[in-house]
Amino acid sequence: MTLMGITYVEGTVTGPTGKRATLQLLVDSGAAYSVLPFSVWNEIGLRPKRSLTLRLADGSAIERQVSECRIELAQGDAHTPVILGEGHDQPLLGVVTLENLGLVFHPLTRTLQPMHMLLV
């Protein structure tokens, strides 16, 4: 779904016990990691594995916990690290997850496209 230059995709995340949740993720090609809201990661049973300091677009720094889950989009599925959101953190689909899925965000068509890899 695209709305005024903002692109969302539906994704399903699966935790370590097989619990699943489906949500709309904002495609954020400026974010390294994907973010899951507290209600989602708690529902699927994720637990923190490590802590990470993140720099926001305004230059401020925040600390968040990181875990891992399986994510499935229409284009495929992959295992990926995710930021465990707090408070009002919104669901984001970041570049690391896109790369794990072999996808890139095409800025003109605002769609996810297969990544073309070169083997040297």
N, C-alpha and C positions, 0 to 999 in steps of 0.2 A: 504494500500500500504506500502511495506517495501523496504527501499533503504539503503544499507550499514549500517544496525543496527539502522536505524531510521524508526519509524512507524508513518504513517499518517492514519487518518480515516476521512471519510466524515461525516459532521454533519450539521444539519439545526437548526438555532437559530431563536427564535420568540420573538419579543418585545411586550410591553404592549398593542399596538394597533392592533396586529395581523400581522404586517409586518414581513417578513421572509427573511433570507439569508442563502445560502448553501455555505460551505467552507471546505477546507482541514485543519484538526487540527493535529498538532504534538502531539502524545501521550507522555507526560512528567511525568513519575512516580515519579520524584523528585520535581515537582511543586505542591504546595498545591491547588492553584486556577487556573481555566481556564482563558485564556486571549483572548479577542476579539480585533482585530485591529480597529483603529479609524473609518475607512471607513465602517466597518460592523456594529459596535454598533451605529454609527450615522445614518446609513441607516434604522435600525430597530427601532429607536426612544428610545434608552435607555438613561437614565439620571442618573448622579451620586447620590448615596444615602449616601455614607460615604467615608472617606479616610483611606488608609491603607499603612503602611510602610512595604516594602518587602525586604528581604535579597536575593541577587543574589548569584549564585554559586561562584563567585569570592570574595564574602564577602562584596561587596558594598551594600549600601541601596538606594532604590528608593521609592518615594511615588507615589501611583496611586489611582484613584477613583474606587469605587466598585459599581456595580449595580446588577440586577438579571434578568434572562431571562429563557425561556424554551429552552432546547436543546434536539434534537432528533438524535439518532444514529440508525444504523440498529438493535441494540439490545434492543431499547426502548427509552423512553423519560422521562425527569424529569425537575423540576424547580431547578435552581442552581445559586449561586452567581458567578459573573464574574468580572475580572479586566478589566477596560476600558483602552485599550492600547493607547499609544501615539506614535508619530513619527514612528519609524521603528519596534515597538513591533509586534511580529509575533503571529498568532493564536496557542494557546496551549490548550490541554485537560489535566487538572490537577486532582489530587487525590480526591478532594472534589466532583467534578462532577462525577467521576467514582463511588464513594461510593453512591452518590444520585441515580445513575443508577443501583446500585447493581452489579457493575463490578469491576474486578481487571485486571491489565496488567500482562500477563504471560511472564516473561523475556526470557524464552528459545524458545518459539514458536512465541514470539512477537505479540501475539493476545490478544484481550479482552475476558475474560472468566467470567461466572457468579461467584459472590462472594458466598462462603459457609459460612452462618452465624450459629452460635451456640446460642441457647437460653438457658440461665441458670436459 
